[in-house]
Amino acid sequence: MKIKSYFNSTILCAVIFGWCGQLQAQTSWSAFNDFWLNVPATGGNGNFTRTDWINNAGIFPYDTGLTTPNAWSYAGGNFNGVGAPSAVGTYVSGDNLLSLTSGGNFAGPGASYLLGGQDYLIGYNDNYGKAGLPNAQSVIGKYTKEWFEGSPNYTANTGGVNNKYLWLQGTGLSSSTDGLGALLTWTAPTAGTYTFSGSYVNGNYSPTSSTTFAIVDNSSATLLARQTLPVSSAVSTFNFSKTYNQGDVVQFQVGNRDSGQGSPLGLEVNIIPEPSSGALLTAGLCALMLIRLHRRLRGIDI
């Protein structure tokens, strides 16, 4: 009956291993993979609507069809210097945190474009119209192709597939402020220490269109000091770790100092939690339990 005993012990070990695995389970976050859309996104030069986003999930490249909010969120930020910061690099909240929707009086009908075949740009743009510029929009979206010279990674990936960058594009008001920015935010779902890594690159929207970028959190800590990215600048990277409480917020802020719609920023962000001492202790205890149970049950006849 040794074989049966060994079989039973293996099953029990597998059950305990699965239980331990649940205790150790960790979640990672990707701004690109986790992108979600819960506004209509009803317009553009060739629509790729929210209905298309849902219906083509798993069919079109990198189309997840996600519509339920998660740890990521999308907003505009006021950096006009009037009752607000004049540059990215300062955490914004309250009236200086602006909603992005699917369109508006100044922003046009929506950030939604079918680029041909299975390639698309879909996302959010501003509905506040404070720029007063008919063609100016702040945009945050997901796109699948570097299709023209103003798309973020076109210089390095001409006509290629985009598999990691979100499109963040602010609205410039003047050469002295960062205007109406685009904000990608992440909210810590649980307390813990997290490692943030990624890359960013200017979209070269025009010969003079630089882009500004900074990373801050709700404790007013500067995680990446304000960067000015000129046209044709190389891809830059970041990597840091920080401990947060549940509900703490990290803002990835994009602005520009043009007098209209600025150059987009291609932004890649990946976040992983570091294992706590408690999780490591649990993993060790689970391993010991498996070893002892396996040795004991191998010597028992059933």
N, C-alpha and C positions, 0 to 999 in steps of 0.2 A: 504493500500500500504506500510505499515511499513516493511513487510517481504521483498518486492522488494527493498526498500530503504536499508535495512540492508545488503541484498545480494550485491547490488552495492557498498556499502561502504566497504564491506569486500574485494571485488575485487580490489578497488582502494587502500586499505591499503596493499594488497598483492603486487601490482605493486610498491608502494613506498618502501615497505620493501625490495623487490628484488633490487631496485635501490640503496638503502642504503647499502645492502649487498655487491653490486659490489664495492661501494666506500671503504668498509672496507675489501674487499677480500684480503687475504694474502696467500702467497705461502710458503710451507716448502720444504726442500731439504733433501734427504736421499742418501748417497753415494751408498748404496746397491740397493735401488729401482730405482734410476735414472741412474744406470750404462748403458753406451752406447758403441757400438763397430762399428767402421767404417774402420777397416782394415780386410784383408781377413781371418786371423786366420785359416790357412790351414793345420796345422799339429800337430802331437802329437801321442801318443800311443793309437790309436783309435780316429779318428777325431770327433770333434763337431765344425763344421765350422760356419762362419758367416751366410751362407745360412741356416744351421740348426737353428741358433739363431733366424733368422727371421721367418722361417717356423713353428717353434715350440712355438712361442710367445703365451702365454695363455694356452699352453698345458703342457709343461714341467714346473716344479716348479720354480717360480721366474724368468722365461724367459719372459722378456718384449719385446724382439726383437728391442729395441731402437738402432737406428743408427745415429740419428741427434744430433750433439753436443749441450750441454746445459751448465749450470753453472759449471759443473765438467769437469776437463780435467786430462790427464795422461801423465807423462813424467819421464825421468831419470834425476838424478842430480849428478854432479861431485863433489865428496868429497875426492879427492885423494891428496889434499894438494899442488898440483903443479899449481899455478895460480888459485887456487880454495880453498874453505874451506877444512879443513881436517876432519870435523865432521858435522853431521846434527845439526841444530840449527841456521844456518845462511841462510837467503834468497838467493836463487840462480837465476840467469838470464843470458841472453846472451849465450856465448859459453858453459857455465856450465850447461845449461838447455838442456837436450838431448832427442831426439825423441825416442819414443817407437813405433815399427811397429809390423808386424806379423812374423818377422824372420830376419835372416842375416847369414853372413859367419860363425860367431862364435856362434850365439844364437840358431841355429837350425831352424826348419821349422815353429814354432809358438806355442803360448800358447793356446792349444786347446786339450781337452781330454774328451772323453766320458767315464765316470766312471762306466757305467753299468746302464741299465734301463733308468730312466729319470734324472740321476745325471750327472753333467758335470762341467768342469772348462773351462772358455773361457776368453780371454783377450788379453793383449799386452805384448810383450817382447822387448828386446833391439835389435837394428840393427847396433850399433856402433862398436862392436867388439874390443873395446879398451883393454879389459881384456886379450885378447890373450889366453883365456882358453876355450877349446872346449865345455865343458859342463856348462859353466857359463852363466847365464842369469839374467837380472833384469826383474821382472815380476809384472804386475798388472792385476788382474782378478777377476772374480766373480765365485764362486763355490757353489755347493748345498749339499755337503756331506763331513763330517769329515771322510775321507776314509782310512787314514794311519797315523802313529804316527807323521809325520811331518806336518800335516795339522793344521792350527792355534789353533783350540779349541778342538783338539782331546782328550786331557787329561780329560777335563770336559764334553765332549760330544761324547764319543767314538762311531763311526759309525752313529752318529746322523745327522739330517738335519741342515744345516747352513741357517739361515734366516736373518742374519744381517751383517756378516763380509765380507769385500773385502780382497783379498789376495795381499799383497805387499811384494816383495822379492828383496833385493838388491844383488849386486855382490861385494864380498870382494876382496881387492887387497893385503892387508897386515894386520898385527896386530896393526899398528900405525895410520891408517886412516879408515874412514867409507866407503871408496871405491866408487863404482858407485851405487848410491841409487835409490830408487823408490819413486816417488812424486805423490801424489794425490793433485790436486789443486782445489780451488773453487774461482770463480770470482763474486763479488757482482753485481747483475743485476741492483740494484737501490741503492740510498743512504739511509741509515737507520741504526738502531741499531739491531744487530743480536745476538741470543743466540746459542752457539755451545755446543753440548753434545755428548758423545759417550763412547766407550770402546776400549781397545786394549789388545792383548795377543800374546806372543811368540809362534811360531809354533813348537818348539822342534825338529828342523830338524836333529840335531846331538847332541851327549852328551855335546859338548863344544860350540855350536853355539848360542851365544847371539845375540840379535837384538837391534839396537838403534832407537830411535824415538823422534821427536820433532815437534812442531807446531810453525810456524812463519808467518809473513805477509810482504807485500812489503814496509811497513814503517820501516822494520827491528825490529819490536816489537817481543819479545819472548812471545808466548801465552802459550806454554808448554815447559819448559826447557828440554834439552836433557835427555832422559831416557835410561838406559841400562837394558834390560830385559833378565835375564839369563834363561837357560833351566828350564822348569817346574815352571816358575814364575806365580803367580796368575793374573787373569784379573784385569786390572787397568781402571780407569774411568777419564774423564775430563768434566768440565762444566765451561763456561765463556761467557761473553757478551762483544761486542765491537761495536763501531760505525764506519761505513765505507762509503766512497764515491763510486759512481758507478764506476766499473772497478777495484777497489782494489782487491788484490789477497791474499788468505791464502794458504800456503803450508803445507801439512802433509807429513813429510819427514821420510823415513826409510833407514837405512844403516846397515852395519855390518863390523866387523873386522876380518873376516876369510880370507882365501886365495882362495876362490872360491865362488860358489853360497851359499848365506847365508840362515839362517832360515827365513821363511816367517813371516810376522806380520799379524794377523787378526785385521782389523780396522773397527770400526763402527763409522759413523759420521752422526749426524742429526742437521739441522740448521733451526731455525724459526726466523722470524722478530718480533721484539717487536712493538706493536702498537704505532704510533706517537701520539703526543698531538692533531694534526689535525684530525687524524682518530677517536680518542676518542670523540672530539667535534662533528664531523659529526655524530657519532653513537648516541650521546645524542640528537642532533637536529632531527634526523630521528625518534627517539622514541617519542619526543614531537609532531612531525607532525602527527604521526600515532594516538596518543591518541586524539589530537584535531579533526582530520578529522573523526575519528570513532565516537566521541561524537556528532559532528555536523550532520553528515549524518544519524545517527540513528533517528534524530528528523525531518527529511525531508520526505515528501511524494512525490513520483515520479509518 
